[in-house]
Amino acid sequence: MSKFLYNSVPCITSFFLGILLISCHNSEKSPEDITPNQVVPTQLQIDYQKMEVIGFVHFTTNTFTGKEWGYGDEKPSIFNPTQLDAEQWVLTAKEAGIKELILTAKHHDGFCLWPSKFTEHSIKNSPYKDGKGDIVKEFVEACKKHGMKAGLYLSPWDRNHASYGKSEYIDYYKKQLEELLSNYGELNEIWFDGANGGDGYYGGANEMRKIDSQSYYPWKEIFSLAKTLQPQIKIFSDMGPDVHWIGNEQGFAGDPFWSTISTDKLVVGHSDTSYLNTGDPEGNQWIVGQCDVSIRPGWFYHQEEDQSVKSPEELMEIYYKSVGRNAILLLNIPPDQRGLFHENDIQTLKSWKHLLDTTFETNLAKNASISASNYRVSHEKFEPNNLIDSNKTNYWATDDSIQSAELTIKLPQKTRFDIIQVQEPIQFGQRIEEFDIQIEKDGTWQTIFKGTTIGYKRIAKVEPTEASKIRLRILKSNNTIALSNIEVYQSGTK
């Protein structure tokens, strides 16, 4: 053998060994993800739901008249907040963990918080900043400055406008929508509600006007206009298309609650509230459910309600029945006549945030061990440890043939808890229809919670108990069983 060939043998051997190793690695590549359901959320909807808690800011002439619904005949001259500070709103909300604020740019009374070119019933004819103010601008700029997402509410009903109920009003409404979505930068949400038609000022007519909610508003055109002006914006209404009303103003989602729903059964202002409250397992669209509720009895500030602000415990209960039932919570905090959030509201928000933080600070399952009755092709990509590894992009899944499955969590020691939080990998759709939770006590399994849907997040609030073993049983699903996260907590204190 020549010296050249002899010296080349190690190199040639290493070369072919490398090829062999690469070939083996490729033959053992990670298995494919589970097959998605037919109806799944967009990435925009997933990101939206991850915010969990957003805020509403109801502010208009009602703040100064004591009304909840202005008649439309209010004089712009009564609107005069003397200490308005949009940054106070944003910073207070941010400290409370709120990720987005939505301002009522125009409520049913028709008064506009921006100097609209298309009406005199606006801030431009008020004493605020001598008619040169623009609260929409101040609000959006404050949100941007402090990293808060901004949204706007534009009431379809206008009790001031003379043409309401006629086709001319629709043109007016579209022009105002275009003003808001063209002149204030990027907005995360536009909010359309279903309160439409009734008595009003209507330019001095002072009469009752009824509209056909199924035909008066060309909602497809309105939604298309909003998306053309701002492609990333999320649209809220009874029928979505991105976010839908939960069907009540108490902040509670139904049980079960599906993010899937059929839009052909929905009409803005004329939908079945029980259907909105539960969604539909056979629904043809994914529309995130939103639970709206006010921190006070009313949506606008009234001094007589200063002692009726919801308690931190009440807000926790609402959180469990909104975010904890696969929806998003929209909490209203109304500025007072100064243009500031009231001190009582701020104190409640601070105490509520502390309660949330102390409750969800320590995941008691973090150092647990976990086992499953089955995991997909016995591959680590789908193993049950993915549920407690703090990486919510990983998930546990079963083989396709499995109709029911169970997980057993063994805590390091006997532990006191009253909350079990479970999540699905909703990028693949919503699957779980029925489950229960058990604990081992005196050698037997005892059921402590029975649930229906899970979705993005399900919070099972149970009686305080002590156990070292917890079992989650998936009893029914519409496709391959999959979960992304399980956490265990003990409620905190104020």
MIDOBA-343352 format. One record per residue (C-alpha): x, y, z. Coordinates in steps of 0.5 Angstrom, whole numbers, padded with zeros to 4 digits, always signed. Layout:
// MIDOBA-343352
XYZ/...
END
This chain:
// MIDOBA-343352
+0000+0000+0000/+0003+0007-0002/+0004+0012+0004/-0001+0016+0001/-0007+0011+0001/-0005+0009+0008/-0005+0016+0011/-0012+0017+0007/-0015+0011+0011/-0017+0014+0017/-0020+0020+0013/-0024+0016+0009/-0027+0012+0014/-0029+0018+0018/-0032+0020+0012/-0037+0014+0011/-0038+0014+0018/-0041+0021+0018/-0045+0019+0012/-0048+0013+0016/-0049+0017+0022/-0053+0022+0018/-0057+0017+0015/-0059+0014+0021/-0061+0020+0024/-0065+0022+0018/-0069+0015+0019/-0071+0017+0026/-0073+0024+0025/-0079+0027+0029/-0086+0024+0028/-0091+0029+0025/-0096+0033+0029/-0103+0031+0030/-0108+0032+0025/-0111+0039+0026/-0119+0039+0027/-0123+0042+0021/-0124+0049+0025/-0118+0052+0028/-0116+0059+0030/-0111+0064+0026/-0105+0066+0030/-0108+0073+0031/-0113+0069+0035/-0108+0065+0039/-0104+0071+0040/-0111+0075+0042/-0113+0070+0047/-0106+0069+0050/-0107+0077+0053/-0113+0073+0058/-0115+0080+0061/-0117+0087+0057/-0120+0093+0059/-0126+0097+0057/-0126+0105+0058/-0133+0108+0058/-0133+0115+0057/-0138+0120+0054/-0143+0126+0056/-0146+0120+0060/-0140+0121+0065/-0143+0128+0066/-0151+0127+0066/-0151+0121+0070/-0154+0117+0065/-0152+0110+0062/-0155+0111+0055/-0155+0118+0053/-0161+0120+0049/-0157+0124+0044/-0159+0131+0046/-0154+0132+0051/-0150+0139+0049/-0143+0138+0048/-0141+0144+0053/-0143+0139+0059/-0137+0135+0057/-0131+0138+0061/-0126+0133+0064/-0121+0138+0068/-0116+0133+0070/-0116+0128+0064/-0110+0124+0064/-0110+0118+0059/-0103+0115+0062/-0106+0114+0068/-0111+0110+0065/-0106+0106+0062/-0101+0105+0067/-0107+0103+0072/-0109+0098+0067/-0102+0095+0066/-0100+0095+0073/-0107+0090+0074/-0104+0086+0068/-0109+0088+0063/-0106+0088+0056/-0111+0092+0052/-0115+0098+0053/-0121+0099+0049/-0124+0106+0049/-0131+0108+0047/-0130+0113+0042/-0137+0114+0040/-0143+0111+0045/-0150+0111+0043/-0151+0118+0045/-0147+0120+0038/-0142+0124+0042/-0135+0123+0039/-0129+0123+0043/-0125+0126+0037/-0126+0132+0032/-0130+0128+0027/-0131+0132+0020/-0138+0129+0019/-0141+0131+0026/-0142+0137+0030/-0144+0133+0036/-0136+0132+0038/-0131+0134+0043/-0129+0140+0038/-0135+0143+0041/-0134+0142+0048/-0130+0146+0053/-0125+0141+0053/-0118+0144+0051/-0122+0150+0048/-0125+0145+0043/-0118+0143+0040/-0118+0136+0044/-0118+0129+0041/-0118+0124+0047/-0118+0118+0042/-0111+0121+0040/-0109+0122+0047/-0111+0115+0049/-0108+0111+0043/-0101+0115+0044/-0101+0113+0052/-0102+0106+0050/-0097+0106+0045/-0092+0110+0050/-0093+0104+0055/-0093+0098+0051/-0101+0097+0051/-0105+0095+0046/-0111+0100+0044/-0118+0098+0041/-0124+0103+0040/-0131+0102+0040/-0136+0105+0035/-0143+0105+0037/-0147+0103+0031/-0153+0106+0034/-0153+0114+0034/-0159+0117+0038/-0156+0124+0036/-0156+0123+0028/-0162+0126+0024/-0161+0120+0019/-0161+0114+0023/-0165+0109+0021/-0164+0111+0013/-0159+0109+0008/-0155+0116+0009/-0153+0114+0016/-0149+0108+0014/-0145+0112+0009/-0144+0117+0015/-0142+0111+0020/-0137+0108+0015/-0134+0115+0014/-0133+0115+0022/-0130+0108+0022/-0125+0110+0016/-0123+0116+0020/-0121+0112+0026/-0118+0107+0023/-0114+0111+0018/-0111+0117+0023/-0109+0114+0029/-0104+0108+0028/-0105+0101+0029/-0111+0099+0033/-0111+0092+0036/-0119+0091+0036/-0125+0095+0034/-0132+0094+0038/-0139+0093+0035/-0144+0092+0039/-0152+0090+0038/-0156+0095+0042/-0159+0098+0036/-0166+0102+0035/-0171+0106+0040/-0172+0112+0042/-0168+0118+0041/-0166+0125+0039/-0165+0124+0032/-0163+0131+0030/-0169+0134+0034/-0174+0129+0031/-0175+0126+0038/-0178+0119+0036/-0178+0112+0036/-0174+0109+0030/-0173+0101+0029/-0169+0098+0025/-0168+0091+0022/-0162+0088+0025/-0161+0083+0020/-0161+0088+0014/-0160+0095+0016/-0153+0094+0017/-0148+0092+0011/-0144+0088+0016/-0140+0084+0011/-0138+0091+0008/-0136+0094+0014/-0132+0088+0017/-0129+0088+0010/-0127+0096+0010/-0124+0095+0017/-0120+0089+0015/-0118+0093+0009/-0116+0099+0013/-0112+0095+0018/-0111+0088+0016/-0108+0086+0023/-0114+0088+0027/-0119+0084+0031/-0126+0085+0030/-0131+0084+0036/-0139+0083+0035/-0144+0078+0036/-0142+0074+0030/-0134+0076+0030/-0131+0075+0025/-0125+0074+0030/-0128+0075+0037/-0135+0075+0039/-0140+0077+0045/-0141+0072+0051/-0148+0073+0051/-0149+0077+0058/-0145+0083+0061/-0144+0079+0068/-0137+0076+0065/-0139+0069+0065/-0137+0064+0060/-0142+0058+0059/-0140+0051+0061/-0139+0048+0056/-0136+0053+0052/-0133+0052+0045/-0129+0057+0041/-0133+0054+0035/-0139+0057+0033/-0143+0057+0026/-0144+0064+0024/-0150+0063+0020/-0154+0063+0026/-0151+0069+0029/-0154+0076+0027/-0151+0083+0031/-0156+0085+0036/-0161+0079+0035/-0157+0073+0037/-0159+0067+0041/-0155+0069+0048/-0155+0062+0050/-0152+0060+0044/-0147+0065+0044/-0145+0063+0051/-0144+0056+0050/-0141+0056+0043/-0142+0050+0038/-0138+0043+0038/-0140+0043+0031/-0139+0050+0029/-0136+0052+0022/-0132+0058+0025/-0127+0059+0030/-0129+0066+0034/-0126+0067+0041/-0131+0069+0046/-0130+0075+0050/-0134+0076+0057/-0135+0084+0058/-0137+0086+0065/-0136+0093+0069/-0132+0094+0075/-0138+0098+0078/-0146+0096+0077/-0146+0101+0071/-0141+0102+0065/-0140+0109+0066/-0138+0113+0072/-0143+0115+0077/-0141+0118+0084/-0147+0114+0088/-0143+0108+0086/-0136+0109+0089/-0138+0104+0095/-0141+0099+0090/-0134+0097+0086/-0133+0090+0086/-0129+0087+0091/-0122+0083+0089/-0126+0076+0091/-0131+0078+0086/-0126+0079+0080/-0123+0073+0082/-0129+0069+0081/-0131+0073+0074/-0123+0071+0072/-0125+0063+0074/-0131+0063+0070/-0128+0067+0064/-0121+0066+0063/-0122+0060+0066/-0127+0057+0062/-0123+0058+0055/-0126+0066+0054/-0122+0073+0055/-0124+0077+0060/-0126+0085+0058/-0126+0089+0065/-0129+0096+0064/-0126+0101+0069/-0130+0108+0067/-0126+0115+0068/-0130+0120+0073/-0131+0127+0071/-0124+0129+0073/-0122+0124+0067/-0119+0120+0072/-0120+0113+0074/-0123+0113+0081/-0119+0111+0087/-0123+0106+0089/-0123+0103+0083/-0115+0103+0083/-0115+0100+0090/-0119+0094+0088/-0115+0093+0081/-0109+0093+0086/-0111+0088+0091/-0114+0084+0085/-0107+0083+0082/-0104+0082+0088/-0109+0076+0089/-0108+0073+0082/-0100+0074+0083/-0100+0070+0090/-0105+0065+0087/-0101+0063+0081/-0094+0064+0083/-0092+0057+0085/-0094+0051+0081/-0094+0046+0086/-0094+0041+0080/-0087+0044+0077/-0083+0038+0081/-0088+0033+0080/-0087+0026+0076/-0093+0024+0071/-0095+0018+0067/-0100+0017+0062/-0104+0011+0060/-0102+0012+0053/-0098+0017+0049/-0097+0017+0042/-0092+0012+0038/-0089+0012+0045/-0085+0018+0042/-0082+0023+0047/-0085+0029+0043/-0092+0027+0045/-0090+0024+0052/-0093+0026+0059/-0087+0030+0061/-0089+0035+0056/-0095+0038+0061/-0090+0040+0066/-0084+0042+0063/-0086+0050+0063/-0086+0050+0055/-0093+0051+0053/-0091+0049+0046/-0090+0042+0047/-0096+0037+0048/-0098+0030+0050/-0102+0026+0045/-0105+0019+0045/-0105+0015+0039/-0111+0016+0034/-0115+0010+0036/-0115+0012+0044/-0122+0014+0046/-0121+0016+0053/-0114+0017+0057/-0112+0018+0064/-0106+0022+0067/-0103+0021+0074/-0099+0027+0077/-0095+0025+0083/-0093+0031+0087/-0086+0030+0091/-0090+0030+0098/-0098+0031+0100/-0100+0038+0098/-0105+0042+0100/-0109+0046+0093/-0115+0048+0091/-0114+0050+0083/-0112+0045+0077/-0111+0049+0071/-0111+0045+0064/-0110+0047+0057/-0110+0044+0050/-0106+0046+0044/-0111+0050+0041/-0107+0051+0034/-0110+0044+0033/-0117+0046+0035/-0121+0044+0041/-0122+0037+0042/-0124+0035+0050/-0131+0034+0051/-0131+0031+0058/-0126+0030+0063/-0126+0029+0071/-0120+0030+0076/-0119+0025+0082/-0115+0025+0088/-0112+0019+0092/-0114+0018+0099/-0114+0012+0103/-0112+0008+0097/-0118+0010+0093/-0119+0015+0088/-0124+0020+0089/-0127+0025+0084/-0127+0032+0086/-0128+0036+0079/-0133+0034+0073/-0131+0038+0067/-0133+0039+0060/-0129+0043+0055/-0122+0045+0056/-0120+0050+0050/-0114+0055+0051/-0115+0054+0059/-0119+0051+0064/-0119+0053+0071/-0122+0048+0076/-0123+0051+0082/-0124+0045+0088/-0125+0045+0095/-0118+0046+0099/-0116+0039+0099/-0109+0035+0101/-0106+0029+0096/-0100+0027+0093/-0103+0024+0087/-0108+0027+0082/-0111+0024+0076/-0114+0027+0070/-0119+0023+0066/-0120+0025+0059/-0127+0021+0058/-0129+0024+0051/-0126+0028+0045/-0128+0029+0038/-0121+0027+0036/-0114+0025+0038/-0113+0027+0045/-0108+0032+0046/-0106+0037+0052/-0101+0042+0053/-0100+0044+0060/-0103+0042+0067/-0101+0046+0073/-0103+0046+0081/-0104+0052+0085/-0107+0054+0092/-0111+0060+0092/-0107+0066+0095/-0109+0072+0100/-0110+0079+0099/
END
